[in-house]
Amino acid sequence: MKSLPSSPITLIGAALTLGLSLTACSHSHDAATAAQTPMLVRDHDKVTIPADSPLRQRLQIATVADQATAQAITVPAIIEAQPNRTIQVMAPLAGHVLKVNVQVGDHVRKGQVLALLASGDMDQAYADAAKAGDALSLARKTLDRTQGVQQAGGAATKDLEAAQSAYNQALAENQRAQARLASLGAGKAAGTAGTLPLVSPINGVITSSTAAPGSNITDPTAPLMTLVDTSEVWVTANVPEDQVGLIQPGQQASITLQAYPDETLQGKVSSVDAILQADSRRSKVRIALANPDDRLKPNMFANASIQVPQPSQITVPQSALLMNNDSVFVFVETAPWTFVRRAIDISYDDQDNTRVQSGLKAGERVIVSGGVLLND
């Protein structure tokens, strides 16, 4: 009896059944293979990661480098006005205070009139200048007349020389009188000949004043006002004796102030005092800071963190460090994907990196992430 040919539906069903059987066998084989492949292999102190281990995707390995980094020395500091920007304003002559135009705390501009004084000595200076000007005019006329007479043949040479000498002396005296008036501030403020304007020599802030309308000035060497230019200030840090040798001009410094706790200002060391303070055993280190908006007030408290270069040393990321009881260790690669656990000594943490005192050499490779997965 002849067998009937199979229908297409029957053939397709047989093919699907065979395919499912093969797939099932393949999955069973992969699962068996995965079950047979260990995550890692331990051999005494060595740990090897097999080629098919998923740990290879979770471990990060980096080469140890010998780097020179900076250590921050943080010390207390204070804002100070720079001495070469502090002016003691004094009256150049004895006199009487007529008017005071400013108060303590006022910002003033260079050339601004701070006070107006009345002075008998100023009257004398104006009188001297007037006499010198008149004498110069007369000497000029005499010289011109003598030159004219000589050109007509009616004057001796000695007469011309005498007239020229008299003119030269009158000119010098007039220049001296005018220079004295200028040095006293004449012409810088409206008023009578006897008034003496006290003008600001710089831009700055009035920090103290003893001038009052109606007061007399008997001692021209006594300051009437103190004027401070605070457009640039010093941050004066007090560095201990055992650390001052590490500080050099030009080093970077970060400044924080109690007045502005959320801000950090950047500057550079300008100078280091050559003399140690006898009472505190500290040296003053000064950092110049621009202060265009006058936010930094003299006598504000601050902290200064100065970046001090350190010798080259091995550093590793903190993520590479593992703990075992009281010791710190890392996993060092001795062969491709073979590691040994090695104890190291560290000094201190520097942001994300840690300085290693012993236990590692430059060029060695260590696990910097995922090492905890190898820890037993």
HELIX and SHEET records of a PDB file:
HELIX    1   1 PRO A    8  GLN A   36  1                                  29    
HELIX    2   2 PRO A   54  GLN A   57  5                                   4    
HELIX    3   3 PRO A   83  ARG A   85  5                                   3    
HELIX    4   4 GLY A  120  GLN A  151  1                                  32    
HELIX    5   5 THR A  157  LEU A  184  1                                  28    
HELIX    6   6 VAL A  244  LEU A  246  5                                   3    
HELIX    7   7 GLN A  318  ALA A  320  5                                   3    
HELIX    8   8 GLY A  371  LEU A  374  5                                   4    
SHEET    1   A 5 VAL A  41  ASP A  43  0                                        
SHEET    2   A 5 LYS A  46  THR A  48 -1                                        
SHEET    3   A 5 THR A 338  ASP A 350 -1                                        
SHEET    4   A 5 SER A 327  ALA A 335 -1                                        
SHEET    5   A 5 LEU A 322  ASN A 324 -1                                        
SHEET    1   B 6 VAL A  41  ASP A  43  0                                        
SHEET    2   B 6 LYS A  46  THR A  48 -1                                        
SHEET    3   B 6 THR A 338  ASP A 350 -1                                        
SHEET    4   B 6 ASN A 353  SER A 358 -1                                        
SHEET    5   B 6 GLN A 313  PRO A 317 -1                                        
SHEET    6   B 6 ALA A  65  GLN A  67 -1                                        
SHEET    1   C 2 GLN A  60  THR A  63  0                                        
SHEET    2   C 2 ARG A 365  SER A 369 -1                                        
SHEET    1   D 7 ALA A  70  ALA A  81  0                                        
SHEET    2   D 7 GLU A 232  PRO A 240 -1                                        
SHEET    3   D 7 ARG A 282  ALA A 290 -1                                        
SHEET    4   D 7 LEU A 265  VAL A 272 -1                                        
SHEET    5   D 7 GLN A 252  LEU A 257 -1                                        
SHEET    6   D 7 PHE A 301  PRO A 309 -1                                        
SHEET    7   D 7 ALA A  70  ALA A  81 -1                                        
SHEET    1   E 4 THR A  86  VAL A  89  0                                        
SHEET    2   E 4 MET A 225  VAL A 228 -1                                        
SHEET    3   E 4 GLY A 204  SER A 209 -1                                        
SHEET    4   E 4 HIS A 107  VAL A 108 -1                                        
SHEET    1   F 4 THR A 195  VAL A 199  0                                        
SHEET    2   F 4 VAL A 113  ALA A 118 -1                                        
SHEET    3   F 4 GLY A  95  VAL A 100 -1                                        
SHEET    4   F 4 ASN A 216  ILE A 217 -1                                        
END                                                                             
